[in-house]
Amino acid sequence: MDANTRRIGVTVLGSTGSIGVNTLEVLERHAGRYRVVALTANTDVERLAEQCARFQPEFAVVAQTERAAELARRLRDARLDTRVLGGTDGLETVAALEQVDYVMAAIVGAAGLLPTLAAARAGKRILLANKEALVMSGRLLMDAVHRHAAELLPIDSEHNAIFQCMPLDYAKGLDHAGVRRILLTASGGPFLDIPLERLAAVTPEQACSHPNWDMGRKISVDSATMMNKGLEVIEACWLFDTTPDRVQVVVHPQSVIHSMVEYVDGSVLAQLGNPDMRIPIANALAWPDRIESGASALNMFEVAHLDFREPDLSRFACLRIAYEAMEAGGAATTVLNAANEVAVERFLEGKLPFPEIPRVIERTLAAVAAGEADSLESICEIDAEARSAACRLTDRGAARVQT
Ligand SMILES: NC(=O)c1ccc[n+]([C@@H]2O[C@H](COP(=O)([O-])OP(=O)(O)OC[C@H]3O[C@@H](n4cnc5c(N)ncnc54)[C@H](OP(=O)(O)O)[C@@H]3O)[C@@H](O)[C@H]2O)c1
């Protein structure tokens, strides 16, 4: 498709979230190149209505159907002719529209799976922020991408960095490409050095105060437990067709190097930049070109030095559990993702102490027979079973700690 003759049509799934807002900033900067076709939210109709006024998309979707009428009323009052859709069907529709070329998959959690699959089946360029879709159904999503000649470009800053450091023909296999290992960097989050005995008392606000990144609440808690890095190990295995033993997590508290690729000749290529999600977003939107993202240039003199440490798996049990789930294969990562979502939600509600998060996940993995993750039906069934098991376990965990 020629960007000079037609603007590239973009759907932003999860436009009201942190990644969604950053994406719209980059798109606005390049309004001559991109056209916003559809925007979506879960419940935040106020922000979605503002975004519709600013970008005048053809479609807006509210996942919680009962809030769709309110958005329609706001848009009517503003004399906008954006069409309002509701529910998962609406999300799937706007991910697969003919006039859409690129789909930013930035819904948080398992709710992003169906629209991301719809985009893959419609052969779109998918800019994947929603790592949970790959974690819960890596085989299914990758098969759909290959079968329908879709493109999958990573938005996670680490995977986007790896993508930038990989040779062009990496899809033929890492051995063929001369790649020995992926070095996945991790900031370590807000609790990297906090004494372990203080973890039981940490609040959701403390867990959401990431030292380097401003993100949504769920991924912020995932960063604090380092489950985010565990999910990213799994994501890297699917994206770059490799195994967990070839993905080494490297704690790098400054978040300046976003990840590295180690080659068989001993070379290590790294991608550096300020911690600003507009950089990977602009990279994936424009690839193979480069466009301005709005991020400030990295000042190496201010950075001055870079630190690296091995991850402490006794402090960050979630990272160990994620490696084990990926090694177990099948639907173990589906169970892992579901249990983590439940445990994080309860923690954010103030109903589960922080150190219980890995315990709930580990017990859910032991309680649910994961089986194979070979169809959407089986994945949805296992996801539902894992969620109910995790709910029972979180309630028990919360009760035990309160008594
Ligand atoms: N933030 C980052 O810097 C970052 C970096 C790398 C990867 N990611 C990944 O990107 C994804 C989005 O993260 P985020 O930080 O942008 O999250 P966020 O700020 O919480 O935004 C989530 C978005 O998804 C929508 N949403 C939530 N639940 C939904 C549901 N059930 N159905 C449909 N839409 C739903 C939200 O709508 P409402 O606003 O209406 O709730 C919002 O638009 C996550 O998978 C995360 O792991 C984020």
PDBQT file of the ligand as one rigid body, heavy atoms in Angstrom, charges set to zero:
ROOT
HETATM    1  N1  LIG A 501       1.371   1.046  29.574  1.00  0.00    +0.000 N 
HETATM    2  C1  LIG A 501       2.527   0.638  29.100  1.00  0.00    +0.000 C 
HETATM    3  O1  LIG A 501       3.532   1.390  29.133  1.00  0.00    +0.000 OA
HETATM    4  C2  LIG A 501       2.659  -0.728  28.477  1.00  0.00    +0.000 A 
HETATM    5  C3  LIG A 501       3.910  -1.140  28.016  1.00  0.00    +0.000 A 
HETATM    6  C4  LIG A 501       4.013  -2.376  27.394  1.00  0.00    +0.000 A 
HETATM    7  C5  LIG A 501       2.900  -3.183  27.236  1.00  0.00    +0.000 A 
HETATM    8  N2  LIG A 501       1.699  -2.772  27.716  1.00  0.00    +0.000 N 
HETATM    9  C6  LIG A 501       0.531  -3.652  27.546  1.00  0.00    +0.000 C 
HETATM   10  O2  LIG A 501      -0.454  -2.935  26.834  1.00  0.00    +0.000 OA
HETATM   11  C7  LIG A 501      -1.752  -3.317  27.267  1.00  0.00    +0.000 C 
HETATM   12  C8  LIG A 501      -2.497  -2.066  27.722  1.00  0.00    +0.000 C 
HETATM   13  O3  LIG A 501      -1.817  -1.529  28.863  1.00  0.00    +0.000 OA
HETATM   14  P1  LIG A 501      -2.156  -0.087  29.422  1.00  0.00    +0.000 P 
HETATM   15  O4  LIG A 501      -1.110   0.203  30.432  1.00  0.00    +0.000 OA
HETATM   16  O5  LIG A 501      -2.374   0.858  28.299  1.00  0.00    +0.000 OA
HETATM   17  O6  LIG A 501      -3.535  -0.393  30.175  1.00  0.00    +0.000 OA
HETATM   18  P2  LIG A 501      -4.642   0.641  30.685  1.00  0.00    +0.000 P 
HETATM   19  O7  LIG A 501      -4.077   2.000  30.810  1.00  0.00    +0.000 OA
HETATM   20  O8  LIG A 501      -5.285   0.016  31.850  1.00  0.00    +0.000 OA
HETATM   21  O9  LIG A 501      -5.692   0.668  29.443  1.00  0.00    +0.000 OA
HETATM   22  C9  LIG A 501      -6.405  -0.469  29.081  1.00  0.00    +0.000 C 
HETATM   23  C10 LIG A 501      -7.319  -0.195  27.921  1.00  0.00    +0.000 C 
HETATM   24  O10 LIG A 501      -8.118  -1.379  27.682  1.00  0.00    +0.000 OA
HETATM   25  C11 LIG A 501      -9.503  -1.080  27.873  1.00  0.00    +0.000 C 
HETATM   26  N3  LIG A 501     -10.134  -2.232  28.508  1.00  0.00    +0.000 N 
HETATM   27  C12 LIG A 501      -9.968  -2.652  29.788  1.00  0.00    +0.000 A 
HETATM   28  N4  LIG A 501     -10.714  -3.766  30.013  1.00  0.00    +0.000 NA
HETATM   29  C13 LIG A 501     -11.371  -4.025  28.860  1.00  0.00    +0.000 A 
HETATM   30  C14 LIG A 501     -12.322  -5.005  28.481  1.00  0.00    +0.000 A 
HETATM   31  N5  LIG A 501     -12.765  -5.951  29.345  1.00  0.00    +0.000 N 
HETATM   32  N6  LIG A 501     -12.801  -4.978  27.224  1.00  0.00    +0.000 NA
HETATM   33  C15 LIG A 501     -12.385  -4.028  26.351  1.00  0.00    +0.000 A 
HETATM   34  N7  LIG A 501     -11.501  -3.062  26.643  1.00  0.00    +0.000 NA
HETATM   35  C16 LIG A 501     -10.987  -3.059  27.898  1.00  0.00    +0.000 A 
HETATM   36  C17 LIG A 501      -9.524   0.149  28.757  1.00  0.00    +0.000 C 
HETATM   37  O11 LIG A 501     -10.770   0.866  28.636  1.00  0.00    +0.000 OA
HETATM   38  P3  LIG A 501     -11.271   1.882  29.842  1.00  0.00    +0.000 P 
HETATM   39  O12 LIG A 501     -10.323   3.048  29.769  1.00  0.00    +0.000 OA
HETATM   40  O13 LIG A 501     -12.665   2.217  29.452  1.00  0.00    +0.000 OA
HETATM   41  O14 LIG A 501     -11.147   1.106  31.109  1.00  0.00    +0.000 OA
HETATM   42  C18 LIG A 501      -8.335   0.920  28.176  1.00  0.00    +0.000 C 
HETATM   43  O15 LIG A 501      -8.689   1.521  26.966  1.00  0.00    +0.000 OA
HETATM   44  C19 LIG A 501      -1.543  -4.345  28.389  1.00  0.00    +0.000 C 
HETATM   45  O16 LIG A 501      -1.627  -5.636  27.848  1.00  0.00    +0.000 OA
HETATM   46  C20 LIG A 501      -0.121  -4.082  28.858  1.00  0.00    +0.000 C 
HETATM   47  O17 LIG A 501       0.502  -5.245  29.386  1.00  0.00    +0.000 OA
HETATM   48  C21 LIG A 501       1.552  -1.566  28.327  1.00  0.00    +0.000 A 
ENDROOT
TORSDOF 0
